[in-house]
């Protein structure tokens, strides 16, 4: 497997997928940590009393240093490996895949004008709103937000 030297940290050799990191020809210990906000494992190494992600080191070694401070090492396939072909420099913040999987985004896609009218007619027939929303897997907040924004008769 091919390796490259890191552009900033002297004598740090990084291979294609970050499984082997050599600093002064001595292997670094790669540790995995749970990220509380994403519940995904992240691989980190400690260099000069500083924790740095393996993903960032591979991206810097194979794609160069980040263009601006607004960029972070991102994966093309979120569940894929840290191989340099799966990494790119992207904007910090929410990724496309996390936005797609986010509950609030899915609720908004589920709640269309037809679905809203169906909920209103079922509610008028005496069904409880809580039961209808639970069956359709739509949150109360999404329902009321849609109602306040689109239904002029409820105001």
C-alpha positions as CSV (number, residue, x, y, z in Angstrom):
1,X,0.0,0.0,0.0
2,X,1.3,3.4,-1.0
3,X,2.2,6.1,1.7
4,X,2.8,9.8,1.6
5,X,4.4,12.3,3.9
6,X,2.2,14.7,5.7
7,X,2.6,18.4,4.4
8,X,2.7,20.0,7.9
9,X,3.9,17.4,10.5
10,X,7.5,16.5,9.8
11,X,8.4,12.8,9.3
12,X,4.7,11.6,9.5
13,X,4.0,9.0,6.9
14,X,0.3,8.3,6.1
15,X,-0.9,5.3,4.0
16,X,-3.9,5.4,1.6
17,X,-6.6,4.5,4.1
18,X,-5.0,5.7,7.4
19,X,-4.5,2.2,8.9
20,X,-0.8,2.8,9.2
21,X,0.6,6.1,10.5
22,X,4.4,6.3,11.1
23,X,6.0,9.2,13.0
24,X,9.8,9.0,12.8
25,X,9.4,5.4,11.6
26,X,7.5,4.4,14.7
27,X,3.8,3.4,14.4
28,X,1.2,5.6,16.1
29,X,-1.6,4.1,18.2
30,X,-5.0,4.7,16.6
31,X,-7.8,5.0,19.1
32,X,-11.5,4.9,18.4
33,X,-13.9,7.3,20.2
34,X,-17.7,7.6,20.2
35,X,-19.0,11.0,19.1
36,X,-22.0,11.9,21.2
37,X,-23.6,14.1,18.7
38,X,-23.5,11.6,15.8
39,X,-23.1,8.3,17.6
40,X,-20.4,7.2,15.1
41,X,-16.9,6.1,15.9
42,X,-14.1,8.4,15.0
43,X,-10.5,7.3,14.8
44,X,-8.0,9.6,16.5
45,X,-4.2,9.7,17.1
46,X,-2.3,11.8,19.6
47,X,0.7,13.8,18.2
48,X,2.5,16.3,20.4
49,X,-0.2,16.2,23.0
50,X,-2.9,17.0,20.4
51,X,-5.7,14.7,19.3
52,X,-6.1,14.7,15.5
53,X,-8.5,12.6,13.4
54,X,-7.1,10.0,11.1
55,X,-9.6,11.3,8.5
56,X,-8.1,14.7,8.6
57,X,-4.5,13.4,8.4
58,X,-5.3,11.2,5.3
59,X,-7.1,14.1,3.6
60,X,-4.2,16.5,4.3
61,X,-1.6,14.0,3.1
62,X,-3.4,13.0,-0.1
63,X,-5.4,16.1,-1.1
64,X,-3.3,18.9,0.5
65,X,-4.1,21.3,3.3
66,X,-7.6,22.5,3.7
67,X,-8.3,25.5,1.4
68,X,-9.8,27.6,4.2
69,X,-10.7,27.3,7.9
70,X,-14.3,26.7,7.0
71,X,-13.4,23.3,5.5
72,X,-13.3,19.9,7.2
73,X,-12.4,16.4,6.0
74,X,-15.6,14.7,4.8
75,X,-16.4,11.3,3.4
76,X,-18.2,10.8,0.1
77,X,-19.8,7.6,1.6
78,X,-20.4,8.3,5.3
79,X,-20.3,4.6,6.2
80,X,-17.1,4.0,4.0
81,X,-13.5,3.9,5.1
82,X,-10.9,6.7,5.5
83,X,-9.4,5.8,2.1
84,X,-8.2,9.0,0.3
85,X,-10.6,8.3,-2.7
86,X,-13.5,8.5,-0.2
87,X,-12.4,11.8,1.3
88,X,-12.7,15.4,0.2
89,X,-12.6,18.9,1.8
90,X,-16.1,20.1,2.5
91,X,-17.8,22.9,4.4
92,X,-18.1,22.4,8.2
93,X,-21.6,21.7,9.5
94,X,-24.3,19.3,8.5
95,X,-23.5,16.9,5.6
96,X,-26.0,15.9,2.9
97,X,-26.5,12.4,4.3
98,X,-27.2,13.6,7.8
99,X,-29.7,16.1,6.5
100,X,-31.5,13.3,4.6
101,X,-31.6,11.1,7.6
102,X,-32.7,13.8,10.0
103,X,-36.2,13.3,11.4
104,X,-37.3,16.9,10.9
105,X,-36.5,16.8,7.2
106,X,-38.4,13.6,6.7
107,X,-41.4,14.9,8.6
108,X,-41.6,17.9,6.2
109,X,-41.4,15.7,3.2
110,X,-44.2,13.5,4.5
111,X,-46.6,16.4,5.2
112,X,-48.0,17.5,1.8
113,X,-51.2,19.4,1.1
114,X,-53.1,16.1,0.4
115,X,-51.9,14.5,3.6
116,X,-52.8,17.6,5.6
117,X,-56.3,17.6,4.1
118,X,-56.6,13.9,4.9
119,X,-55.6,14.6,8.6
120,X,-58.2,17.5,8.7
121,X,-61.0,15.3,7.4
122,X,-60.2,12.4,9.7
123,X,-60.0,14.9,12.7
124,X,-63.4,16.3,11.7
125,X,-64.9,12.7,11.7
126,X,-63.9,12.4,15.4
127,X,-60.5,10.7,15.3
128,X,-57.9,12.0,17.8
129,X,-55.1,14.0,16.2
130,X,-52.5,12.3,18.3
131,X,-53.5,8.9,16.9
132,X,-53.6,10.1,13.3
133,X,-50.1,11.7,13.5
134,X,-48.7,8.6,15.2
135,X,-50.1,6.4,12.5
136,X,-48.6,8.6,9.8
137,X,-45.3,9.0,11.7
138,X,-45.5,12.8,11.7
139,X,-44.5,14.9,14.6
140,X,-46.9,17.3,16.3
141,X,-44.4,20.2,15.7
142,X,-44.3,19.5,12.0
143,X,-48.1,19.4,11.8
144,X,-48.6,22.7,13.6
145,X,-45.8,24.4,11.7
146,X,-47.4,23.3,8.4
147,X,-50.9,24.4,9.7
148,X,-49.6,27.8,10.7
149,X,-47.8,28.4,7.5
150,X,-50.3,27.0,4.9
151,X,-53.8,26.9,6.4
152,X,-55.4,30.3,6.5
153,X,-58.7,29.0,7.9
154,X,-57.1,28.0,11.2
155,X,-55.9,31.5,12.0
